[in-house]
Structure formats: C-alpha cells, structure tokens
Amino acid sequence: QVQLVESGGGLVQAGGSLRLSCAASGSIFIRFNTITWYRQAPGKQRELVAIISSGGRTDYADSVKDRFTISRDNTKNTVYLQMNSLKPEDTAVYYCKSPGVNWGQGTQVTVSS
C-alpha cells in the first residue's frame, strides 16, 4: 500500500529546533513526486507549510520562511522538514502529502513558551 509516514514531532521550548521526517513506502518514489508539508493547529484550518517539487524547487509559507527548510534524501526515500527558531504558534499536527496519496496520521509538534 502506498503510504507517507510522518515522524519526528515532540515537545520543544520556544527557540528550539526539530526535524520532521516523511518516509515513503510502496510505489512512491520521493524523487519523482512533489511533497508538501501541511500543519493544522487546534481550531484552525490545515495550512501549507513547505513544498518541494520533483525538480527540487522549494517554497514556503511566509510565516516559516527563513526558519524552516524542506529537503529530500532520495536514497532514503524521505523528505525532511528542519524547523528552527520554533515559536508557540508553530504548535500543530504536521502532515506530509503527495498527490493521490491519502493523508497520514501526522506528527504532533508542541512549542512551549
């Protein structure tokens, strides 16, 4: 079955860092697909955080530019989201997504002030 599995979330103090992983299984090959990180905070709509295309182009939400970095390791079939200078407003469940693949369980990120 085709899946994207998120991991790496946790509890961190404001100003800290976390690295999230999005591991692909089944017939998904990260290098051939656009992968997007989304997040959803309690009571809010899901929002796009970062995106990496199959060609390696990246883009970010304004709220995370210069703090978050999306990258890809084709040998591990995994996409990463490096999150630095975390803020309490970054608290959310983070999901990775590719077209045609169901949403996963996500990984919880909690930033304390």
N, C-alpha and C positions, 0 to 999 in steps of 0.2 A: 504494500500500500504506500502511496506517495504521501510523505509527511515532512513537515518542518517542525522541529522541536526546539523551543527556546529554553535557555538556562542562563544562570549567572546572576540572577537578581539577589537582592538581600536588603539588609538594613545598613545604612551608612549615614554618617554625620554630614551636615552641610559642608561643602568644600571638598568632600571626598570623591573617590572615583570607583567605578565599577566597569567591568567588561561583560557585556552580554554576548551569548553565542546563539546562533541559529543554525542547527545542523540539519542537513537534508538527507533523506533516505528514499529508498525506492528508485524511481526513474528520474528524479530531479537531479540535474547537474547544475550546481550553482553558477558555473561559468557561462552557461547558456541562457540564464534567466535573470530578469530584473527582480531584485529582492527589496522589499520595503519594510522598514520598522515603523510600527504604529504604537501608540500608547493610549490608554484610557484611564482617566482618573475617576474616582467615585463621583457620580452625579454629572459627569461630563461626557460629551461625545468622543468617540475614538478619533484621534488626530494623527496625521502623518508626521513622523519624526525625521526620518532619513531614508534615502533611496540610493541604490547602486544598480546601474544598468549592466547588461551583459557585456557592454563595451568598456565598463569601468567608470563611466561618468557618475558622479555623486551630486546629491543635492540635499539640502537640509531645511527644516523649519527655521524661521527667523529666531525663534526662542532658544534654539540649541546651537546655532552657528557659533563657531569658534570654541565650543565646549565639547561637542560630540564628534566622533569620527567613525564613519562606516567603512568597513574594509572586507576583503574577501580572500579566503585561502582555498584555492581550487583543489589543492592536494588533499585537503581535509573535507572538502565539500561543505564548507562552513562560512557563514557571514558573521562578522563581529560588529558590535556597537560599543566603542570605547567612550565612556561618559566621564568627563572630568568636571571639576568645579560644580558639583551637583548642588541643586537648590531644593528646598522643600517642595516647590511647585513642580519638580520633576517626578514626584511621587505618583506612581501609576502602575498598572499592569502593562507590560511591554510585549508586543506580538511581532513576529515576522510573517511576511506574506509574499506569495508569488501567485501570479495569475493562474487560476484553475486548481489551486490547492486550498483545501479547507483551512479555516482558522484553527490554530492550535490552542493550547491551554494558557499560553503566555507565561511570563515570569514577573513576579512582583518586585518592584523597586520602591523602597521606602527611604526617604531622606528626612532625617530629624534636624530640627533647628537648634 
